[in-house]
Amino acid sequence: MNQERNWATVATPRTVYVGIVDRSEFDRIASPMTDHRLAAEPHNRRDVLTKTVEQHAALGVTVVFQHWVS
C-alpha cells in the first residue's frame, strides 16, 4: 500500500484503523509493535507493522496504528 499521507477509517463502532506514512512518526507511538507478513499473492508480498492501543474498558474502543512497508 503506497500512501502519501496519514489516514484513518472506522471499521466498526469500536475499532479504528490509522495508517501512519512516516516510519519515525509510527515509532513514536508508545505501544508494542507486531510485524505482519501478508502474502495474499506471492508476487505482491506486502508487510505491515501494527501497534494496538485499547482505550478505557468501559468505552471498548480499539485503535490499530499501521505502517505499510514497501
C-alpha positions as CSV (number, residue, x, y, z in Angstrom):
1,M,0.0,0.0,0.0
2,N,1.6,3.2,-1.1
3,Q,0.1,6.1,0.8
4,E,1.3,9.7,0.6
5,R,-0.5,10.9,3.8
6,N,-1.8,9.5,7.1
7,W,-5.4,8.2,7.0
8,A,-8.0,6.8,9.4
9,T,-11.0,4.6,9.0
10,V,-13.7,3.4,11.4
11,A,-14.0,-0.3,10.7
12,T,-16.7,-0.9,13.3
13,P,-18.1,1.4,16.0
14,R,-15.4,0.1,18.4
15,T,-12.4,-0.3,16.0
16,V,-10.4,2.5,14.3
17,Y,-7.5,1.9,11.9
18,V,-4.9,4.7,11.5
19,G,-2.3,4.5,8.7
20,I,0.9,6.3,9.5
21,V,3.1,7.0,6.5
22,D,6.3,8.2,8.2
23,R,8.1,5.3,10.0
24,S,9.7,7.7,12.6
25,E,6.2,9.0,13.5
26,F,4.9,5.4,13.8
27,D,7.9,4.5,16.0
28,R,7.0,7.3,18.5
29,I,3.7,5.6,19.4
30,A,4.3,4.1,22.8
31,S,2.9,0.6,22.2
32,P,4.5,-2.8,21.4
33,M,4.9,-3.4,17.6
34,T,3.8,-6.5,15.7
35,D,5.3,-7.3,12.3
36,H,2.8,-8.9,9.9
37,R,3.8,-10.7,6.7
38,L,1.0,-10.5,4.2
39,A,1.4,-13.0,1.3
40,A,-2.0,-13.0,-0.4
41,E,-0.2,-13.1,-3.7
42,P,3.3,-14.5,-3.8
43,H,4.5,-11.9,-6.3
44,N,2.8,-9.0,-4.5
45,R,4.0,-9.5,-0.9
46,R,3.5,-6.6,1.4
47,D,4.4,-6.3,5.1
48,V,2.6,-4.1,7.7
49,L,3.7,-3.1,11.1
50,T,0.9,-2.6,13.7
51,K,0.6,-1.1,17.2
52,T,-2.7,-1.6,19.0
53,V,-4.0,0.7,21.7
54,E,-7.1,-0.3,23.7
55,Q,-9.0,2.6,25.2
56,H,-10.8,2.6,28.5
57,A,-12.6,-0.7,29.1
58,A,-16.0,0.9,29.5
59,L,-15.7,2.5,26.1
60,G,-14.4,-0.6,24.4
61,V,-12.6,1.2,21.6
62,T,-9.5,-0.3,20.0
63,V,-7.2,1.8,17.8
64,V,-4.8,0.0,15.4
65,F,-2.0,2.0,14.0
66,Q,-0.4,0.7,10.8
67,H,2.7,1.4,8.8
68,W,3.0,-0.3,5.5
69,V,6.5,-1.4,4.5
70,S,7.1,-1.3,0.7
